[in-house]
Amino acid sequence: MVESPFATVRLRTTAAKRFKKVENATTLIWKILQVAESTFRKLKGTDLLPTVYAGAQYVDGVLKLRTQQIAA
């Protein structure tokens, strides 16, 4: 599951709305994103994403080959 980087910001939206100046709210949200960014993990297998997007299926990390059946 990929977590949205804005999930942590969503939790603090009400606090940011209480600021009188937009610059202060923007600074708070920016700092929250910087802290959240430090815990992000890089996705493994990014080289496989184009094949998955094209419709390839993987079972237990192994490419599942499609067998075409010819209708007689």
Biopython code that builds the backbone (N, CA, C, O; Angstrom):
import numpy as np
from Bio.PDB.StructureBuilder import StructureBuilder

atoms = [
    (1, "MET", "N", (0.841, -1.160, 0.000)),
    (1, "MET", "CA", (0.000, 0.000, 0.000)),
    (1, "MET", "C", (0.896, 1.235, 0.000)),
    (1, "MET", "O", (1.885, 1.291, 0.731)),
    (2, "VAL", "N", (0.557, 2.195, -0.797)),
    (2, "VAL", "CA", (1.312, 3.441, -0.876)),
    (2, "VAL", "C", (0.519, 4.507, -0.126)),
    (2, "VAL", "O", (-0.638, 4.779, -0.444)),
    (3, "GLU", "N", (1.156, 5.098, 0.861)),
    (3, "GLU", "CA", (0.483, 6.121, 1.656)),
    (3, "GLU", "C", (0.651, 7.477, 0.985)),
    (3, "GLU", "O", (1.718, 7.801, 0.464)),
    (4, "SER", "N", (-0.396, 8.243, 1.005)),
    (4, "SER", "CA", (-0.352, 9.572, 0.418)),
    (4, "SER", "C", (0.548, 10.475, 1.250)),
    (4, "SER", "O", (0.469, 10.463, 2.478)),
    (5, "PRO", "N", (1.398, 11.255, 0.600)),
    (5, "PRO", "CA", (2.234, 12.177, 1.361)),
    (5, "PRO", "C", (1.422, 13.264, 2.043)),
    (5, "PRO", "O", (1.919, 13.949, 2.937)),
    (6, "PHE", "N", (0.183, 13.421, 1.628)),
    (6, "PHE", "CA", (-0.652, 14.458, 2.218)),
    (6, "PHE", "C", (-1.505, 13.950, 3.369)),
    (6, "PHE", "O", (-2.283, 14.715, 3.940)),
    (7, "ALA", "N", (-1.375, 12.667, 3.726)),
    (7, "ALA", "CA", (-2.156, 12.135, 4.837)),
    (7, "ALA", "C", (-1.777, 12.813, 6.148)),
    (7, "ALA", "O", (-2.646, 13.087, 6.976)),
    (8, "THR", "N", (-0.494, 13.085, 6.343)),
    (8, "THR", "CA", (-0.076, 13.759, 7.567)),
    (8, "THR", "C", (-0.507, 15.220, 7.557)),
    (8, "THR", "O", (-0.815, 15.782, 8.608)),
    (9, "VAL", "N", (-0.531, 15.833, 6.396)),
    (9, "VAL", "CA", (-0.971, 17.222, 6.300)),
    (9, "VAL", "C", (-2.462, 17.325, 6.574)),
    (9, "VAL", "O", (-2.919, 18.288, 7.189)),
    (10, "ARG", "N", (-3.214, 16.345, 6.122)),
    (10, "ARG", "CA", (-4.659, 16.342, 6.320)),
    (10, "ARG", "C", (-5.017, 16.375, 7.803)),
    (10, "ARG", "O", (-6.021, 16.967, 8.200)),
    (11, "LEU", "N", (-4.180, 15.728, 8.615)),
    (11, "LEU", "CA", (-4.443, 15.701, 10.049)),
    (11, "LEU", "C", (-4.268, 17.072, 10.693)),
    (11, "LEU", "O", (-4.892, 17.364, 11.713)),
    (12, "ARG", "N", (-3.431, 17.903, 10.108)),
    (12, "ARG", "CA", (-3.134, 19.215, 10.677)),
    (12, "ARG", "C", (-3.828, 20.357, 9.961)),
    (12, "ARG", "O", (-3.497, 21.516, 10.209)),
    (13, "THR", "N", (-4.772, 20.074, 9.087)),
    (13, "THR", "CA", (-5.444, 21.116, 8.321)),
    (13, "THR", "C", (-6.203, 22.078, 9.223)),
    (13, "THR", "O", (-6.184, 23.287, 8.990)),
    (14, "THR", "N", (-6.861, 21.568, 10.235)),
    (14, "THR", "CA", (-7.628, 22.452, 11.115)),
    (14, "THR", "C", (-6.713, 23.384, 11.887)),
    (14, "THR", "O", (-7.077, 24.530, 12.151)),
    (15, "ALA", "N", (-5.532, 22.910, 12.251)),
    (15, "ALA", "CA", (-4.577, 23.779, 12.946)),
    (15, "ALA", "C", (-4.093, 24.877, 12.007)),
    (15, "ALA", "O", (-3.930, 26.021, 12.431)),
    (16, "ALA", "N", (-3.863, 24.553, 10.757)),
    (16, "ALA", "CA", (-3.394, 25.548, 9.791)),
    (16, "ALA", "C", (-4.473, 26.590, 9.505)),
    (16, "ALA", "O", (-4.147, 27.739, 9.205)),
    (17, "LYS", "N", (-5.738, 26.218, 9.591)),
    (17, "LYS", "CA", (-6.825, 27.159, 9.333)),
    (17, "LYS", "C", (-6.936, 28.221, 10.431)),
    (17, "LYS", "O", (-7.503, 29.290, 10.206)),
    (18, "ARG", "N", (-6.404, 27.933, 11.599)),
    (18, "ARG", "CA", (-6.485, 28.895, 12.701)),
    (18, "ARG", "C", (-5.465, 30.015, 12.592)),
    (18, "ARG", "O", (-5.580, 31.013, 13.304)),
    (19, "PHE", "N", (-4.481, 29.886, 11.733)),
    (19, "PHE", "CA", (-3.470, 30.926, 11.587)),
    (19, "PHE", "C", (-4.085, 32.158, 10.932)),
    (19, "PHE", "O", (-4.908, 32.045, 10.024)),
    (20, "LYS", "N", (-3.689, 33.304, 11.390)),
    (20, "LYS", "CA", (-4.224, 34.556, 10.855)),
    (20, "LYS", "C", (-3.557, 34.923, 9.529)),
    (20, "LYS", "O", (-4.188, 35.530, 8.664)),
    (21, "LYS", "N", (-2.284, 34.558, 9.368)),
    (21, "LYS", "CA", (-1.560, 34.878, 8.140)),
    (21, "LYS", "C", (-1.374, 33.615, 7.304)),
    (21, "LYS", "O", (-1.058, 32.547, 7.829)),
    (22, "VAL", "N", (-1.572, 33.753, 6.020)),
    (22, "VAL", "CA", (-1.438, 32.628, 5.093)),
    (22, "VAL", "C", (0.003, 32.117, 5.098)),
    (22, "VAL", "O", (0.238, 30.915, 4.974)),
    (23, "GLU", "N", (0.955, 33.022, 5.241)),
    (23, "GLU", "CA", (2.369, 32.624, 5.229)),
    (23, "GLU", "C", (2.684, 31.676, 6.383)),
    (23, "GLU", "O", (3.453, 30.731, 6.214)),
    (24, "ASN", "N", (2.094, 31.921, 7.555)),
    (24, "ASN", "CA", (2.339, 31.049, 8.708)),
    (24, "ASN", "C", (1.742, 29.657, 8.484)),
    (24, "ASN", "O", (2.361, 28.652, 8.834)),
    (25, "ALA", "N", (0.553, 29.598, 7.907)),
    (25, "ALA", "CA", (-0.073, 28.305, 7.620)),
    (25, "ALA", "C", (0.731, 27.540, 6.567)),
    (25, "ALA", "O", (0.917, 26.328, 6.670)),
    (26, "THR", "N", (1.201, 28.269, 5.557)),
    (26, "THR", "CA", (2.003, 27.639, 4.508)),
    (26, "THR", "C", (3.306, 27.092, 5.081)),
    (26, "THR", "O", (3.749, 26.007, 4.704)),
    (27, "THR", "N", (3.913, 27.843, 5.987)),
    (27, "THR", "CA", (5.151, 27.384, 6.620)),
    (27, "THR", "C", (4.908, 26.128, 7.439)),
    (27, "THR", "O", (5.717, 25.201, 7.400)),
    (28, "LEU", "N", (3.809, 26.082, 8.179)),
    (28, "LEU", "CA", (3.482, 24.897, 8.978)),
    (28, "LEU", "C", (3.309, 23.678, 8.081)),
    (28, "LEU", "O", (3.861, 22.614, 8.360)),
    (29, "ILE", "N", (2.546, 23.834, 7.009)),
    (29, "ILE", "CA", (2.307, 22.713, 6.104)),
    (29, "ILE", "C", (3.610, 22.274, 5.442)),
    (29, "ILE", "O", (3.842, 21.076, 5.278)),
    (30, "TRP", "N", (4.461, 23.218, 5.059)),
    (30, "TRP", "CA", (5.749, 22.897, 4.440)),
    (30, "TRP", "C", (6.628, 22.100, 5.399)),
    (30, "TRP", "O", (7.245, 21.114, 4.994)),
    (31, "LYS", "N", (6.693, 22.514, 6.660)),
    (31, "LYS", "CA", (7.513, 21.804, 7.643)),
    (31, "LYS", "C", (6.958, 20.400, 7.912)),
    (31, "LYS", "O", (7.726, 19.455, 8.094)),
    (32, "ILE", "N", (5.652, 20.265, 7.937)),
    (32, "ILE", "CA", (5.053, 18.940, 8.142)),
    (32, "ILE", "C", (5.420, 18.016, 6.987)),
    (32, "ILE", "O", (5.742, 16.847, 7.204)),
    (33, "LEU", "N", (5.372, 18.532, 5.763)),
    (33, "LEU", "CA", (5.760, 17.718, 4.607)),
    (33, "LEU", "C", (7.233, 17.344, 4.654)),
    (33, "LEU", "O", (7.597, 16.236, 4.262)),
    (34, "GLN", "N", (8.082, 18.241, 5.123)),
    (34, "GLN", "CA", (9.507, 17.917, 5.233)),
    (34, "GLN", "C", (9.738, 16.814, 6.252)),
    (34, "GLN", "O", (10.553, 15.922, 6.017)),
    (35, "VAL", "N", (9.040, 16.855, 7.372)),
    (35, "VAL", "CA", (9.184, 15.808, 8.385)),
    (35, "VAL", "C", (8.649, 14.479, 7.848)),
    (35, "VAL", "O", (9.263, 13.433, 8.059)),
    (36, "ALA", "N", (7.510, 14.516, 7.159)),
    (36, "ALA", "CA", (6.927, 13.290, 6.605)),
    (36, "ALA", "C", (7.830, 12.696, 5.529)),
    (36, "ALA", "O", (7.914, 11.476, 5.389)),
    (37, "GLU", "N", (8.500, 13.552, 4.775)),
    (37, "GLU", "CA", (9.374, 13.087, 3.702)),
    (37, "GLU", "C", (10.546, 12.271, 4.233)),
    (37, "GLU", "O", (11.059, 11.392, 3.541)),
    (38, "SER", "N", (10.964, 12.558, 5.449)),
    (38, "SER", "CA", (12.102, 11.836, 6.015)),
    (38, "SER", "C", (11.780, 10.372, 6.301)),
    (38, "SER", "O", (12.690, 9.559, 6.455)),
    (39, "THR", "N", (10.493, 10.029, 6.374)),
    (39, "THR", "CA", (10.106, 8.644, 6.660)),
    (39, "THR", "C", (9.632, 7.897, 5.413)),
    (39, "THR", "O", (9.244, 6.733, 5.510)),
    (40, "PHE", "N", (9.654, 8.545, 4.240)),
    (40, "PHE", "CA", (9.223, 7.875, 3.018)),
    (40, "PHE", "C", (10.208, 6.774, 2.655)),
    (40, "PHE", "O", (11.412, 6.906, 2.875)),
    (41, "ARG", "N", (9.689, 5.693, 2.100)),
    (41, "ARG", "CA", (10.525, 4.605, 1.618)),
    (41, "ARG", "C", (10.433, 4.562, 0.107)),
    (41, "ARG", "O", (9.375, 4.808, -0.473)),
    (42, "LYS", "N", (11.544, 4.250, -0.518)),
    (42, "LYS", "CA", (11.563, 4.112, -1.961)),
    (42, "LYS", "C", (10.899, 2.786, -2.341)),
    (42, "LYS", "O", (11.140, 1.760, -1.706)),
    (43, "LEU", "N", (10.073, 2.815, -3.369)),
    (43, "LEU", "CA", (9.416, 1.597, -3.824)),
    (43, "LEU", "C", (10.427, 0.669, -4.459)),
    (43, "LEU", "O", (11.301, 1.107, -5.207)),
    (44, "LYS", "N", (10.308, -0.610, -4.160)),
    (44, "LYS", "CA", (11.173, -1.614, -4.773)),
    (44, "LYS", "C", (10.541, -2.072, -6.081)),
    (44, "LYS", "O", (9.318, -2.105, -6.216)),
    (45, "GLY", "N", (11.380, -2.421, -7.029)),
    (45, "GLY", "CA", (10.881, -2.961, -8.289)),
    (45, "GLY", "C", (10.333, -1.913, -9.222)),
    (45, "GLY", "O", (9.425, -2.198, -10.002)),
    (46, "THR", "N", (10.863, -0.703, -9.162)),
    (46, "THR", "CA", (10.354, 0.344, -10.044)),
    (46, "THR", "C", (10.624, 0.032, -11.509)),
    (46, "THR", "O", (9.949, 0.566, -12.389)),
    (47, "ASP", "N", (11.592, -0.817, -11.778)),
    (47, "ASP", "CA", (11.870, -1.194, -13.168)),
    (47, "ASP", "C", (10.758, -2.079, -13.741)),
    (47, "ASP", "O", (10.652, -2.219, -14.960)),
    (48, "LEU", "N", (9.935, -2.673, -12.885)),
    (48, "LEU", "CA", (8.842, -3.541, -13.339)),
    (48, "LEU", "C", (7.542, -2.778, -13.590)),
    (48, "LEU", "O", (6.601, -3.336, -14.154)),
    (49, "LEU", "N", (7.479, -1.517, -13.179)),
    (49, "LEU", "CA", (6.237, -0.754, -13.308)),
    (49, "LEU", "C", (5.730, -0.629, -14.741)),
    (49, "LEU", "O", (4.522, -0.741, -14.953)),
    (50, "PRO", "N", (6.598, -0.401, -15.746)),
    (50, "PRO", "CA", (6.064, -0.321, -17.116)),
    (50, "PRO", "C", (5.381, -1.608, -17.575)),
    (50, "PRO", "O", (4.379, -1.552, -18.288)),
    (51, "THR", "N", (5.908, -2.766, -17.175)),
    (51, "THR", "CA", (5.279, -4.027, -17.594)),
    (51, "THR", "C", (3.958, -4.248, -16.870)),
    (51, "THR", "O", (3.009, -4.777, -17.449)),
    (52, "VAL", "N", (3.896, -3.845, -15.613)),
    (52, "VAL", "CA", (2.641, -3.971, -14.864)),
    (52, "VAL", "C", (1.594, -3.038, -15.460)),
    (52, "VAL", "O", (0.428, -3.409, -15.596)),
    (53, "TYR", "N", (2.014, -1.830, -15.812)),
    (53, "TYR", "CA", (1.098, -0.873, -16.434)),
    (53, "TYR", "C", (0.582, -1.398, -17.773)),
    (53, "TYR", "O", (-0.556, -1.129, -18.156)),
    (54, "ALA", "N", (1.427, -2.147, -18.479)),
    (54, "ALA", "CA", (1.030, -2.710, -19.770)),
    (54, "ALA", "C", (0.088, -3.904, -19.623)),
    (54, "ALA", "O", (-0.480, -4.367, -20.612)),
    (55, "GLY", "N", (-0.083, -4.406, -18.398)),
    (55, "GLY", "CA", (-1.033, -5.493, -18.190)),
    (55, "GLY", "C", (-0.411, -6.812, -17.784)),
    (55, "GLY", "O", (-1.125, -7.805, -17.643)),
    (56, "ALA", "N", (0.898, -6.855, -17.592)),
    (56, "ALA", "CA", (1.543, -8.101, -17.177)),
    (56, "ALA", "C", (1.147, -8.432, -15.741)),
    (56, "ALA", "O", (0.930, -7.539, -14.923)),
    (57, "GLN", "N", (1.056, -9.709, -15.453)),
    (57, "GLN", "CA", (0.699, -10.146, -14.104)),
    (57, "GLN", "C", (1.861, -10.902, -13.488)),
    (57, "GLN", "O", (2.532, -11.688, -14.157)),
    (58, "TYR", "N", (2.092, -10.658, -12.209)),
    (58, "TYR", "CA", (3.154, -11.326, -11.465)),
    (58, "TYR", "C", (2.518, -12.132, -10.341)),
    (58, "TYR", "O", (1.620, -11.657, -9.646)),
    (59, "VAL", "N", (3.001, -13.363, -10.176)),
    (59, "VAL", "CA", (2.552, -14.226, -9.090)),
    (59, "VAL", "C", (3.774, -14.564, -8.253)),
    (59, "VAL", "O", (4.712, -15.192, -8.744)),
    (60, "ASP", "N", (3.768, -14.152, -6.993)),
    (60, "ASP", "CA", (4.895, -14.348, -6.075)),
    (60, "ASP", "C", (6.193, -13.789, -6.649)),
    (60, "ASP", "O", (7.260, -14.375, -6.464)),
    (61, "GLY", "N", (6.104, -12.661, -7.344)),
    (61, "GLY", "CA", (7.282, -12.003, -7.884)),
    (61, "GLY", "C", (7.788, -12.560, -9.195)),
    (61, "GLY", "O", (8.820, -12.115, -9.696)),
    (62, "VAL", "N", (7.076, -13.532, -9.766)),
    (62, "VAL", "CA", (7.489, -14.154, -11.030)),
    (62, "VAL", "C", (6.452, -13.799, -12.089)),
    (62, "VAL", "O", (5.248, -13.884, -11.850)),
    (63, "LEU", "N", (6.937, -13.403, -13.254)),
    (63, "LEU", "CA", (6.050, -13.024, -14.343)),
    (63, "LEU", "C", (5.195, -14.215, -14.758)),
    (63, "LEU", "O", (5.715, -15.289, -15.061)),
    (64, "LYS", "N", (3.892, -14.016, -14.767)),
    (64, "LYS", "CA", (2.958, -15.059, -15.176)),
    (64, "LYS", "C", (2.735, -14.924, -16.671)),
    (64, "LYS", "O", (2.203, -13.917, -17.139)),
    (65, "LEU", "N", (3.142, -15.936, -17.413)),
    (65, "LEU", "CA", (3.001, -15.918, -18.865)),
    (65, "LEU", "C", (1.579, -16.269, -19.249)),
    (65, "LEU", "O", (0.960, -17.166, -18.676)),
    (66, "ARG", "N", (1.084, -15.553, -20.217)),
    (66, "ARG", "CA", (-0.282, -15.821, -20.700)),
    (66, "ARG", "C", (-0.223, -16.927, -21.741)),
    (66, "ARG", "O", (0.634, -16.913, -22.624)),
    (67, "THR", "N", (-1.109, -17.855, -21.638)),
    (67, "THR", "CA", (-1.214, -18.902, -22.654)),
    (67, "THR", "C", (-2.447, -18.590, -23.498)),
    (67, "THR", "O", (-3.558, -18.464, -22.984)),
    (68, "GLN", "N", (-2.227, -18.472, -24.774)),
    (68, "GLN", "CA", (-3.336, -18.156, -25.654)),
    (68, "GLN", "C", (-3.985, -19.454, -26.135)),
    (68, "GLN", "O", (-3.318, -20.377, -26.602)),
    (69, "GLN", "N", (-5.291, -19.485, -26.005)),
    (69, "GLN", "CA", (-6.039, -20.667, -26.451)),
    (69, "GLN", "C", (-6.654, -20.327, -27.809)),
    (69, "GLN", "O", (-7.299, -19.292, -27.977)),
    (70, "ILE", "N", (-6.441, -21.210, -28.757)),
    (70, "ILE", "CA", (-7.003, -21.007, -30.088)),
    (70, "ILE", "C", (-8.339, -21.741, -30.149)),
    (70, "ILE", "O", (-8.418, -22.954, -29.951)),
    (71, "ALA", "N", (-9.385, -20.967, -30.431)),
    (71, "ALA", "CA", (-10.708, -21.568, -30.532)),
    (71, "ALA", "C", (-10.850, -22.245, -31.883)),
    (71, "ALA", "O", (-10.570, -21.646, -32.922)),
    (72, "ALA", "N", (-11.282, -23.484, -31.862)),
    (72, "ALA", "CA", (-11.414, -24.226, -33.115)),
    (72, "ALA", "C", (-12.821, -24.192, -33.611)),
    (72, "ALA", "O", (-13.121, -24.766, -34.658)),
]
sb = StructureBuilder()
sb.init_structure("model")
sb.init_model(0)
sb.init_chain("A")
sb.init_seg("    ")
for serial, (resi, resn, name, xyz) in enumerate(atoms, 1):
    if name == "N":
        sb.init_residue(resn, " ", resi, " ")
    sb.init_atom(name, np.array(xyz, "f"), 0.0, 1.0, " ", f" {name:<3s}", serial, name[0])
structure = sb.get_structure()
